Amino acid sequence: MPNVKPGWRTGSVLAILLLLAVATSDLVIGGFWLSHPMLTAIVSSLAVIALSVAVIDVVLSRRSERRWRLLAQRALIDLGEAAYATWSTLTKGLGLSPMSGMSPQQVCVALTSQETGPAVRKHVEEALLDRSIQEKLSGRISGRLAYGEQILGRWAVALTESETYAEIFDQHVELYDRVDGVLRFLHEGHQQGDPRGRRGRRPRKYRSPGGEADDEWFVDNLLTTIIIGARLEHASWELALRLAPQAWWGQRTAGIAAASRHEAPRNGGGRK
């Protein structure tokens, strides 16, 4: 369900506090309100109006989002599948193909647990020493980045209009910012950041595991991008299926197609 907009949330709280203050003050300075009926009416009316508008805004927002929940589901599925394509492309490009068949949760565990994380990192560091792997990875990432930016552009207006979906959309934006950082490093060899500090610097290549700070950052960003992509795939699908569960689709399909299951009545005597 949608969150209350920050402005109306603040207004609602202030209106409630004002109502409480007025009600409490009646016990302390009741005579003041009796002797100033016009002021009393204005203060109480303003408080009620502010609270009413906030409540109405929430109701209308919820009703509006229910109407376009299928649009939101379509957007979230597209974003979730794009996130999967992104993190799986990275794992395949780094020689971690078995991971592409894992669930997002399993991938995160494999990269972050003390039992498997260090071994995966060592494999990635060694794989990056192969220039051919760097070149193939660069080509694959370019395609994923272009597609990811296309998906973001397609659904930006629809999802950022609602606080319910704006947060997860922002996380998808972060994912492709990181992908862009990975790609830029493969081309330039420097960390993602303010481009003004890199102007005039000669491009460099990833050199060795645990080498320069930039190289260490590159491996960190690669692994972080995979983890974020896997988490976003899972989170996007979870939210999408809450909007319109598979059971709802099945019931709607069965209801619409029900008439086709029954034969049309036949004339008993047929033609004569």
C-alpha positions as CSV (number, residue, x, y, z in Angstrom):
1,M,0.0,0.0,0.0
2,P,1.2,3.5,-0.6
3,N,2.9,5.6,2.0
4,V,1.5,9.0,3.0
5,K,3.3,11.8,1.3
6,P,5.8,13.6,3.6
7,G,4.0,16.9,3.3
8,W,0.6,15.5,4.2
9,R,2.1,13.3,6.9
10,T,3.6,16.3,8.6
11,G,0.3,18.2,8.2
12,S,-1.6,15.3,9.7
13,V,0.7,15.2,12.7
14,L,0.5,18.9,13.2
15,A,-3.3,18.8,12.9
16,I,-3.6,16.1,15.5
17,L,-1.3,17.9,17.8
18,L,-3.3,21.0,17.4
19,L,-6.5,19.3,18.1
20,L,-5.0,17.7,21.2
21,A,-3.6,21.0,22.3
22,V,-6.9,22.7,21.9
23,A,-8.8,19.9,23.7
24,T,-6.2,19.9,26.6
25,S,-6.2,23.7,26.9
26,D,-10.0,23.6,27.4
27,L,-9.2,22.1,30.9
28,V,-6.7,24.7,31.7
29,I,-7.9,27.9,30.1
30,G,-11.5,27.0,29.1
31,G,-12.6,30.5,29.7
32,F,-10.3,31.8,27.0
33,W,-12.0,29.8,24.2
34,L,-15.5,30.7,25.5
35,S,-14.6,34.4,25.4
36,H,-13.0,34.2,21.9
37,P,-15.5,32.2,19.8
38,M,-14.3,33.4,16.5
39,L,-10.7,32.4,17.2
40,T,-11.9,29.0,18.5
41,A,-13.9,28.3,15.3
42,I,-10.9,29.3,13.1
43,V,-8.4,27.1,14.9
44,S,-10.7,24.1,15.1
45,S,-11.7,24.4,11.4
46,L,-8.1,24.7,10.2
47,A,-7.1,21.6,12.2
48,V,-10.0,19.5,10.9
49,I,-9.4,20.7,7.3
50,A,-5.7,19.7,7.4
51,L,-6.5,16.3,8.9
52,S,-9.3,15.7,6.4
53,V,-7.2,16.6,3.4
54,A,-4.4,14.2,4.5
55,V,-6.9,11.4,5.0
56,I,-8.6,12.0,1.6
57,D,-5.2,12.1,-0.1
58,V,-4.2,8.7,1.3
59,V,-7.6,7.2,0.3
60,L,-7.3,8.5,-3.3
61,S,-3.7,7.4,-3.6
62,R,-4.5,3.9,-2.5
63,R,-7.5,3.7,-4.9
64,S,-5.3,5.1,-7.7
65,E,-2.6,2.6,-7.2
66,R,-5.0,-0.3,-7.0
67,R,-6.2,0.7,-10.5
68,W,-2.8,0.5,-12.1
69,R,-1.3,-2.4,-10.1
70,L,-1.0,-4.5,-13.3
71,L,1.1,-1.7,-14.8
72,A,3.3,-1.7,-11.7
73,Q,3.6,-5.4,-11.8
74,R,4.7,-5.4,-15.5
75,A,7.3,-2.8,-14.7
76,L,8.6,-4.7,-11.7
77,I,8.9,-7.9,-13.7
78,D,10.8,-6.2,-16.4
79,L,13.2,-4.6,-13.9
80,G,13.6,-7.9,-12.0
81,E,14.4,-9.8,-15.2
82,A,16.8,-7.1,-16.3
83,A,18.5,-7.4,-12.9
84,Y,18.8,-11.1,-13.4
85,A,20.3,-10.7,-16.9
86,T,22.8,-8.2,-15.4
87,W,24.1,-10.2,-12.5
88,S,24.2,-13.5,-14.5
89,T,26.1,-11.8,-17.3
90,L,28.7,-10.7,-14.8
91,T,29.1,-14.2,-13.3
92,K,29.3,-15.9,-16.7
93,G,31.8,-13.3,-17.9
94,L,34.0,-14.0,-14.8
95,G,33.9,-17.7,-15.2
96,L,31.3,-18.3,-12.5
97,S,28.8,-19.9,-14.8
98,P,27.4,-22.3,-12.1
99,M,26.1,-19.3,-10.2
100,S,23.8,-18.3,-13.0
101,G,21.7,-21.3,-12.2
102,M,21.5,-20.5,-8.5
103,S,18.7,-18.6,-6.8
104,P,19.4,-15.0,-5.9
105,Q,19.6,-16.0,-2.2
106,Q,22.2,-18.7,-3.0
107,V,24.3,-16.3,-5.0
108,C,24.3,-13.7,-2.2
109,V,25.4,-16.4,0.3
110,A,28.1,-17.7,-2.0
111,L,29.6,-14.2,-2.3
112,T,29.3,-13.1,1.3
113,S,29.8,-16.1,3.5
114,Q,33.2,-16.7,5.1
115,E,33.2,-20.3,3.8
116,T,32.9,-19.5,0.0
117,G,33.3,-15.7,-0.3
118,P,37.2,-15.5,-0.2
119,A,37.5,-18.4,-2.7
120,V,35.1,-16.7,-5.2
121,R,37.0,-13.4,-4.8
122,K,40.3,-15.0,-5.5
123,H,38.9,-16.7,-8.6
124,V,37.6,-13.3,-9.8
125,E,40.9,-11.5,-9.2
126,E,42.8,-14.2,-11.1
127,A,40.3,-14.2,-14.0
128,L,40.7,-10.5,-14.4
129,L,44.4,-10.9,-15.2
130,D,43.4,-12.4,-18.5
131,R,43.0,-9.5,-21.0
132,S,40.7,-11.6,-23.2
133,I,38.3,-12.0,-20.3
134,Q,38.4,-8.3,-19.6
135,E,37.5,-7.6,-23.3
136,K,34.7,-10.1,-23.4
137,L,33.3,-8.8,-20.1
138,S,33.4,-5.2,-21.4
139,G,31.4,-6.2,-24.5
140,R,28.8,-8.1,-22.5
141,I,28.4,-5.3,-19.9
142,S,27.9,-2.7,-22.6
143,G,24.9,-4.6,-23.9
144,R,23.4,-5.1,-20.4
145,L,24.0,-1.4,-19.5
146,A,22.2,-0.2,-22.7
147,Y,19.2,-2.5,-22.1
148,G,19.1,-1.6,-18.4
149,E,19.0,2.1,-19.2
150,Q,16.2,1.4,-21.7
151,I,14.1,-0.4,-19.1
152,L,14.7,2.4,-16.6
153,G,13.6,5.0,-19.1
154,R,10.5,3.0,-20.0
155,W,9.2,2.8,-16.4
156,A,10.7,5.9,-14.7
157,V,7.6,8.1,-14.9
158,A,5.2,5.3,-13.8
159,L,7.2,4.1,-10.8
160,T,8.6,7.4,-9.5
161,E,5.1,8.8,-9.2
162,S,4.4,6.5,-6.3
163,E,6.4,6.3,-3.0
164,T,5.5,2.6,-2.9
165,Y,7.7,1.9,-5.9
166,A,10.1,4.8,-6.0
167,E,12.5,3.3,-3.5
168,I,13.0,0.0,-5.3
169,F,13.2,1.9,-8.6
170,D,16.0,4.0,-7.2
171,Q,17.9,0.8,-6.2
172,H,17.7,-0.3,-9.8
173,V,19.2,3.1,-10.9
174,E,22.0,2.4,-8.4
175,L,22.6,-1.0,-10.0
176,Y,23.2,0.5,-13.5
177,D,25.3,3.3,-12.0
178,R,27.5,0.5,-10.7
179,V,27.5,-1.3,-14.0
180,D,28.6,1.9,-15.7
181,G,31.4,2.2,-13.1
182,V,32.6,-1.3,-13.9
183,L,32.5,-0.6,-17.6
184,R,34.4,2.7,-17.2
185,F,37.1,1.0,-15.2
186,L,37.6,-1.6,-17.9
187,H,38.1,1.2,-20.4
188,E,40.0,3.7,-18.2
189,G,41.3,1.8,-15.2
190,H,40.2,4.4,-12.6
191,Q,37.5,4.4,-9.9
192,Q,34.1,5.7,-10.5
193,G,33.7,9.3,-9.2
194,D,34.0,12.9,-10.2
195,P,35.2,12.8,-13.9
196,R,37.0,16.2,-13.4
197,G,39.6,14.4,-11.3
198,R,40.4,11.9,-14.1
199,R,40.7,14.3,-17.0
200,G,44.1,14.1,-18.6
201,R,45.0,10.8,-16.8
202,R,46.3,8.0,-19.0
203,P,44.1,4.9,-19.1
204,R,45.4,1.9,-17.2
205,K,44.5,-1.7,-16.9
206,Y,43.7,-4.0,-14.0
207,R,47.1,-5.3,-13.0
208,S,47.1,-7.7,-10.1
209,P,45.0,-9.1,-7.2
210,G,45.3,-6.9,-4.1
211,G,47.4,-4.4,-6.1
212,E,46.6,-0.7,-6.4
213,A,43.6,0.8,-4.6
214,D,41.8,1.2,-7.9
215,D,42.1,-2.5,-8.6
216,E,40.9,-3.4,-5.2
217,W,37.9,-1.1,-5.7
218,F,37.2,-2.7,-9.1
219,V,36.9,-6.2,-7.6
220,D,34.7,-4.8,-4.7
221,N,32.4,-3.1,-7.1
222,L,32.1,-6.1,-9.4
223,L,31.1,-8.4,-6.5
224,T,28.8,-5.7,-5.0
225,T,27.1,-5.2,-8.3
226,I,26.4,-9.0,-8.6
227,I,25.0,-9.0,-5.0
228,I,22.8,-5.9,-5.6
229,G,21.5,-7.4,-8.9
230,A,20.6,-10.7,-7.2
231,R,18.8,-9.0,-4.3
232,L,16.9,-6.7,-6.7
233,E,15.8,-9.6,-8.8
234,H,14.3,-11.3,-5.8
235,A,12.8,-8.1,-4.3
236,S,11.2,-7.0,-7.6
237,W,9.5,-10.3,-8.1
238,E,8.3,-10.5,-4.5
239,L,6.7,-7.1,-4.8
240,A,5.3,-7.9,-8.3
241,L,3.6,-11.1,-7.1
242,R,2.0,-9.4,-4.2
243,L,0.3,-6.9,-6.5
244,A,-1.4,-9.6,-8.6
245,P,-0.6,-13.2,-7.4
246,Q,-0.5,-16.0,-9.8
247,A,-3.8,-17.3,-8.3
248,W,-5.5,-14.1,-9.3
249,W,-4.4,-14.5,-12.9
250,G,-5.6,-18.2,-12.9
251,Q,-9.0,-17.2,-11.5
252,R,-9.5,-14.4,-13.9
253,T,-8.5,-16.6,-16.9
254,A,-10.8,-19.4,-15.7
255,G,-13.7,-17.0,-15.2
256,I,-13.4,-15.4,-18.6
257,A,-12.9,-18.6,-20.5
258,A,-15.6,-20.5,-18.6
259,A,-18.2,-20.0,-21.3
260,S,-16.0,-21.7,-23.9
261,R,-16.2,-25.0,-21.9
262,H,-19.9,-25.4,-22.3
263,E,-21.4,-26.7,-25.6
264,A,-24.1,-24.5,-27.2
265,P,-27.6,-26.1,-26.8
266,R,-28.6,-28.2,-29.8
267,N,-32.0,-28.3,-31.4
268,G,-33.6,-31.6,-30.5
269,G,-35.2,-32.3,-33.8
270,G,-32.5,-30.8,-36.0
271,R,-33.4,-29.6,-39.4
272,K,-36.3,-30.9,-41.3
